Amino acid sequence: MRKSSEARSASGTVVSNKMDKTITVLVERRVKHPIYGKYIKRSNKIHAHDPENVCQEGDLVTIEETKPISKSKAWKLSSVDRKATII
């Protein structure tokens, strides 16, 4: 595990906030295909700890790696970069 100052961080969109104190964040990245050279989207869904339940679906957030909080949570909410527009 890295020190807290060296923790990995990722940005993504909140796709679910139905759990208590937990959000699901979709993190997308673009990788170059090794043979064809075309850029492809790859995505991961990460469960993150949201202690105050401040996030809503559609928010753009930054999360950072931390010690395991539960079986599926090893990331925590760092900041809410952009709130979702409510229609």
mmCIF file of the C-alpha atoms, coordinates in Angstrom:
data_MODEL
# 
_entry.id   MODEL 
# 
loop_
_atom_site.group_PDB 
_atom_site.id 
_atom_site.type_symbol 
_atom_site.label_atom_id 
_atom_site.label_alt_id 
_atom_site.label_comp_id 
_atom_site.label_asym_id 
_atom_site.label_entity_id 
_atom_site.label_seq_id 
_atom_site.pdbx_PDB_ins_code 
_atom_site.Cartn_x 
_atom_site.Cartn_y 
_atom_site.Cartn_z 
_atom_site.occupancy 
_atom_site.B_iso_or_equiv 
_atom_site.pdbx_formal_charge 
_atom_site.auth_seq_id 
_atom_site.auth_comp_id 
_atom_site.auth_asym_id 
_atom_site.auth_atom_id 
_atom_site.pdbx_PDB_model_num 
ATOM 1  C CA . MET A 1 1  ? 0.000   0.000  0.000   1.00 0.00 ? 1  MET A CA 1 
ATOM 2  C CA . ARG A 1 2  ? 1.215   3.484  -0.796  1.00 0.00 ? 2  ARG A CA 1 
ATOM 3  C CA . LYS A 1 3  ? 1.501   6.363  1.634   1.00 0.00 ? 3  LYS A CA 1 
ATOM 4  C CA . SER A 1 4  ? -1.498  8.683  1.772   1.00 0.00 ? 4  SER A CA 1 
ATOM 5  C CA . SER A 1 5  ? 0.416   11.397 -0.093  1.00 0.00 ? 5  SER A CA 1 
ATOM 6  C CA . GLU A 1 6  ? 1.078   8.930  -2.928  1.00 0.00 ? 6  GLU A CA 1 
ATOM 7  C CA . ALA A 1 7  ? -2.447  7.496  -3.137  1.00 0.00 ? 7  ALA A CA 1 
ATOM 8  C CA . ARG A 1 8  ? -3.768  6.748  -6.610  1.00 0.00 ? 8  ARG A CA 1 
ATOM 9  C CA . SER A 1 9  ? -6.654  8.876  -7.731  1.00 0.00 ? 9  SER A CA 1 
ATOM 10 C CA . ALA A 1 10 ? -9.210  8.554  -10.512 1.00 0.00 ? 10 ALA A CA 1 
ATOM 11 C CA . SER A 1 11 ? -12.006 10.661 -11.970 1.00 0.00 ? 11 SER A CA 1 
ATOM 12 C CA . GLY A 1 12 ? -15.339 9.313  -13.074 1.00 0.00 ? 12 GLY A CA 1 
ATOM 13 C CA . THR A 1 13 ? -19.098 9.609  -13.131 1.00 0.00 ? 13 THR A CA 1 
ATOM 14 C CA . VAL A 1 14 ? -21.386 8.421  -10.342 1.00 0.00 ? 14 VAL A CA 1 
ATOM 15 C CA . VAL A 1 15 ? -23.700 5.758  -11.774 1.00 0.00 ? 15 VAL A CA 1 
ATOM 16 C CA . SER A 1 16 ? -25.335 4.620  -8.518  1.00 0.00 ? 16 SER A CA 1 
ATOM 17 C CA . ASN A 1 17 ? -25.859 6.056  -5.037  1.00 0.00 ? 17 ASN A CA 1 
ATOM 18 C CA . LYS A 1 18 ? -28.506 3.633  -3.833  1.00 0.00 ? 18 LYS A CA 1 
ATOM 19 C CA . MET A 1 19 ? -26.334 2.162  -1.075  1.00 0.00 ? 19 MET A CA 1 
ATOM 20 C CA . ASP A 1 20 ? -25.784 3.877  2.268   1.00 0.00 ? 20 ASP A CA 1 
ATOM 21 C CA . LYS A 1 21 ? -22.429 5.730  2.362   1.00 0.00 ? 21 LYS A CA 1 
ATOM 22 C CA . THR A 1 22 ? -21.336 4.050  -0.885  1.00 0.00 ? 22 THR A CA 1 
ATOM 23 C CA . ILE A 1 23 ? -21.264 5.240  -4.482  1.00 0.00 ? 23 ILE A CA 1 
ATOM 24 C CA . THR A 1 24 ? -20.476 3.379  -7.683  1.00 0.00 ? 24 THR A CA 1 
ATOM 25 C CA . VAL A 1 25 ? -18.150 5.340  -9.966  1.00 0.00 ? 25 VAL A CA 1 
ATOM 26 C CA . LEU A 1 26 ? -17.637 4.563  -13.659 1.00 0.00 ? 26 LEU A CA 1 
ATOM 27 C CA . VAL A 1 27 ? -14.009 5.341  -14.552 1.00 0.00 ? 27 VAL A CA 1 
ATOM 28 C CA . GLU A 1 28 ? -13.295 5.433  -18.289 1.00 0.00 ? 28 GLU A CA 1 
ATOM 29 C CA . ARG A 1 29 ? -9.868  5.478  -19.893 1.00 0.00 ? 29 ARG A CA 1 
ATOM 30 C CA . ARG A 1 30 ? -8.685  5.405  -23.491 1.00 0.00 ? 30 ARG A CA 1 
ATOM 31 C CA . VAL A 1 31 ? -6.046  2.875  -24.542 1.00 0.00 ? 31 VAL A CA 1 
ATOM 32 C CA . LYS A 1 32 ? -4.385  2.417  -27.891 1.00 0.00 ? 32 LYS A CA 1 
ATOM 33 C CA . HIS A 1 33 ? -4.941  -0.949 -29.580 1.00 0.00 ? 33 HIS A CA 1 
ATOM 34 C CA . PRO A 1 34 ? -1.560  -2.718 -29.830 1.00 0.00 ? 34 PRO A CA 1 
ATOM 35 C CA . ILE A 1 35 ? -1.956  -3.761 -33.479 1.00 0.00 ? 35 ILE A CA 1 
ATOM 36 C CA . TYR A 1 36 ? -4.431  -1.408 -35.140 1.00 0.00 ? 36 TYR A CA 1 
ATOM 37 C CA . GLY A 1 37 ? -3.535  1.783  -33.287 1.00 0.00 ? 37 GLY A CA 1 
ATOM 38 C CA . LYS A 1 38 ? -7.165  2.781  -32.773 1.00 0.00 ? 38 LYS A CA 1 
ATOM 39 C CA . TYR A 1 39 ? -8.088  4.237  -29.387 1.00 0.00 ? 39 TYR A CA 1 
ATOM 40 C CA . ILE A 1 40 ? -10.592 2.128  -27.429 1.00 0.00 ? 40 ILE A CA 1 
ATOM 41 C CA . LYS A 1 41 ? -12.609 3.059  -24.331 1.00 0.00 ? 41 LYS A CA 1 
ATOM 42 C CA . ARG A 1 42 ? -12.049 0.803  -21.342 1.00 0.00 ? 42 ARG A CA 1 
ATOM 43 C CA . SER A 1 43 ? -14.076 1.242  -18.169 1.00 0.00 ? 43 SER A CA 1 
ATOM 44 C CA . ASN A 1 44 ? -14.165 0.012  -14.582 1.00 0.00 ? 44 ASN A CA 1 
ATOM 45 C CA . LYS A 1 45 ? -16.889 0.361  -11.965 1.00 0.00 ? 45 LYS A CA 1 
ATOM 46 C CA . ILE A 1 46 ? -15.431 1.137  -8.555  1.00 0.00 ? 46 ILE A CA 1 
ATOM 47 C CA . HIS A 1 47 ? -17.256 1.258  -5.221  1.00 0.00 ? 47 HIS A CA 1 
ATOM 48 C CA . ALA A 1 48 ? -16.170 4.279  -3.184  1.00 0.00 ? 48 ALA A CA 1 
ATOM 49 C CA . HIS A 1 49 ? -16.885 5.451  0.368   1.00 0.00 ? 49 HIS A CA 1 
ATOM 50 C CA . ASP A 1 50 ? -19.108 8.554  0.570   1.00 0.00 ? 50 ASP A CA 1 
ATOM 51 C CA . PRO A 1 51 ? -19.549 9.161  4.328   1.00 0.00 ? 51 PRO A CA 1 
ATOM 52 C CA . GLU A 1 52 ? -21.974 12.118 4.068   1.00 0.00 ? 52 GLU A CA 1 
ATOM 53 C CA . ASN A 1 53 ? -24.030 10.772 1.127   1.00 0.00 ? 53 ASN A CA 1 
ATOM 54 C CA . VAL A 1 54 ? -23.407 14.004 -0.829  1.00 0.00 ? 54 VAL A CA 1 
ATOM 55 C CA . CYS A 1 55 ? -23.159 12.497 -4.323  1.00 0.00 ? 55 CYS A CA 1 
ATOM 56 C CA . GLN A 1 56 ? -26.020 12.055 -6.759  1.00 0.00 ? 56 GLN A CA 1 
ATOM 57 C CA . GLU A 1 57 ? -26.155 10.068 -9.992  1.00 0.00 ? 57 GLU A CA 1 
ATOM 58 C CA . GLY A 1 58 ? -24.406 11.899 -12.816 1.00 0.00 ? 58 GLY A CA 1 
ATOM 59 C CA . ASP A 1 59 ? -21.941 13.822 -10.633 1.00 0.00 ? 59 ASP A CA 1 
ATOM 60 C CA . LEU A 1 60 ? -18.338 14.031 -11.820 1.00 0.00 ? 60 LEU A CA 1 
ATOM 61 C CA . VAL A 1 61 ? -16.134 13.033 -8.869  1.00 0.00 ? 61 VAL A CA 1 
ATOM 62 C CA . THR A 1 62 ? -12.527 12.363 -7.935  1.00 0.00 ? 62 THR A CA 1 
ATOM 63 C CA . ILE A 1 63 ? -11.802 9.324  -5.774  1.00 0.00 ? 63 ILE A CA 1 
ATOM 64 C CA . GLU A 1 64 ? -8.601  8.160  -4.153  1.00 0.00 ? 64 GLU A CA 1 
ATOM 65 C CA . GLU A 1 65 ? -7.330  4.802  -3.029  1.00 0.00 ? 65 GLU A CA 1 
ATOM 66 C CA . THR A 1 66 ? -7.351  3.998  0.664   1.00 0.00 ? 66 THR A CA 1 
ATOM 67 C CA . LYS A 1 67 ? -7.129  1.008  2.976   1.00 0.00 ? 67 LYS A CA 1 
ATOM 68 C CA . PRO A 1 68 ? -9.943  -1.524 2.514   1.00 0.00 ? 68 PRO A CA 1 
ATOM 69 C CA . ILE A 1 69 ? -13.162 -0.338 4.165   1.00 0.00 ? 69 ILE A CA 1 
ATOM 70 C CA . SER A 1 70 ? -15.242 -3.404 3.300   1.00 0.00 ? 70 SER A CA 1 
ATOM 71 C CA . LYS A 1 71 ? -15.176 -6.407 0.982   1.00 0.00 ? 71 LYS A CA 1 
ATOM 72 C CA . SER A 1 72 ? -15.731 -4.282 -2.123  1.00 0.00 ? 72 SER A CA 1 
ATOM 73 C CA . LYS A 1 73 ? -14.625 -0.774 -1.038  1.00 0.00 ? 73 LYS A CA 1 
ATOM 74 C CA . ALA A 1 74 ? -10.994 0.329  -1.111  1.00 0.00 ? 74 ALA A CA 1 
ATOM 75 C CA . TRP A 1 75 ? -11.550 3.849  -2.493  1.00 0.00 ? 75 TRP A CA 1 
ATOM 76 C CA . LYS A 1 76 ? -12.948 7.007  -0.884  1.00 0.00 ? 76 LYS A CA 1 
ATOM 77 C CA . LEU A 1 77 ? -14.528 10.165 -2.236  1.00 0.00 ? 77 LEU A CA 1 
ATOM 78 C CA . SER A 1 78 ? -11.969 12.945 -2.543  1.00 0.00 ? 78 SER A CA 1 
ATOM 79 C CA . SER A 1 79 ? -14.011 15.739 -4.142  1.00 0.00 ? 79 SER A CA 1 
ATOM 80 C CA . VAL A 1 80 ? -17.129 16.448 -6.175  1.00 0.00 ? 80 VAL A CA 1 
ATOM 81 C CA . ASP A 1 81 ? -15.859 18.191 -9.321  1.00 0.00 ? 81 ASP A CA 1 
ATOM 82 C CA . ARG A 1 82 ? -19.196 18.915 -11.000 1.00 0.00 ? 82 ARG A CA 1 
ATOM 83 C CA . LYS A 1 83 ? -22.736 18.344 -9.773  1.00 0.00 ? 83 LYS A CA 1 
ATOM 84 C CA . ALA A 1 84 ? -25.251 16.729 -12.124 1.00 0.00 ? 84 ALA A CA 1 
ATOM 85 C CA . THR A 1 85 ? -27.793 18.967 -13.792 1.00 0.00 ? 85 THR A CA 1 
ATOM 86 C CA . ILE A 1 86 ? -31.295 18.312 -12.498 1.00 0.00 ? 86 ILE A CA 1 
ATOM 87 C CA . ILE A 1 87 ? -33.947 18.244 -15.212 1.00 0.00 ? 87 ILE A CA 1 
# 
